Amino acid sequence: MEEMFEGSFTQQLPLSDAAIEAAVRVMRSGRLHRYNSLPGEVAEAAALEAEFAAYMGAKYCVAVTSGGAAMAMALRATGVAPGDAVLSNAFTLAPVPGAIAGVGARPVFVGVTEDLTIDLEDLAAKADASGARVLLLSHMRGHICDMDRLMEVVHAHELTVIEDCAHTMGARWDGTLSGRHGAVACYSTQTYKHMNSGEGGFLVTDDEEIAARAVFLSGSYMFPERHGAIPPGEVFERLKRDVPNMSSRMDNLRAAVLREQLKHLDTDCVAWTERYRAVEAGLRNLPGLRVIERPEKEAFVGSSIQFRLPDWPAPDVAAFVERCKARGVELKWFGAAEPQGFTSTYADWRYAEPERLPETDRVLAGLLDMRIPLTFSLDDCALIARIISDEARRGSAARPAAE
Ligand SMILES: *Cc1c(COP(=O)(O)O)cnc(C)c1O
């Protein structure tokens, strides 16, 4: 009998009793809107902003409705105007180019390397060719590029960096928290990220002008002082008639459950990476399958794992994905012809008129991706790895010429 996996790849942990009680307290109060507070009361959303800023070691933080909203606000707050070119990763999730398109700007896609990070040579070339002033850098699936080299390219081309840290909340590059290299960082607290409020996000920065603009953009109804991590009042005075209200505020209910989760974020990150390492260990040294080697300076959070089947013909990859699925292991394939289930690629974002990137196409053609929810045990991870390796061996054996 072949081994089967029975778990669910989309099942996150339940919220803790403390988080549930915090949510119930907010519901009992009736004061769900972040600006609906009693005299002297610090609203949950404001308290969360102060706590997340402190966690990040950042001066300012604005809690918002989604990671996508945070990115759109970051683009506006850094001065991106309609028609501007904005550099971004070809390998990322749809809300990233979506945020660029949403402000009327033009995404310019930069290729991906075999390590799944942004191609720095291509970045330099595209920066020259496009005249872009802003890079929306996506740490897609938690892979952090060489940030030291990236910042050299960025300085040489005078780019402002906005970091998309949807998969790197709690991760570090060379000891520095992900999101602390660029001018602004954006985080998501959507269910499949590292904290779960269903939907939600943060914008984090040390720049007082960007922070004040972000507060107004989030829809502050002229209550900036009700925010938890903000610049001095004079910055708001200066800008208050210049910035539109885009109504993307976080509410107190989500903030209350996030405050509890922030307390155990670091512990959760360790648990994710243990599971990642358990899967990875089972996938090493297989014919035709490559794990992604992680740089020493990268303290990543293993909430998902990627591996490559380089040079496998598309029908073989499709058959492999099907066989894994039949045994309960859900993989996403970035080389599939049709965009589906969270997995589209730059070539599918036709509104952005993407230029083809042959090297990126080659990497994506053999790229597989799997979620690792914390509901999986280490034994589950070992079982999943056995199933994937069985099927990878079977797939390679059927195609002896390839190895
Ligand atoms: C999830 C995600 C986002 C933002 O997601 P929202 O659903 O808008 O909160 C941004 N970038 C990447 C790479 C993501 O996976």
The ligand as a Gaussian input file, in Angstrom:
#p B3LYP/6-31G(d) Opt

LIG

0 1
 C       -0.182000      37.731000       0.239000
 C        0.830000      38.541000      -0.454000
 C        0.750000      39.937000      -0.502000
 C       -0.354000      40.781000       0.074000
 O       -1.474000      40.123000       0.292000
 P       -2.913000      40.689000       0.743000
 O       -3.779000      39.538000       0.393000
 O       -3.175000      41.916000      -0.059000
 O       -2.817000      40.982000       2.202000
 C        1.786000      40.605000      -1.102000
 N        2.823000      39.962000      -1.645000
 C        2.931000      38.632000      -1.630000
 C        4.139000      37.996000      -2.224000
 C        1.943000      37.869000      -1.047000
 O        2.033000      36.542000      -1.050000

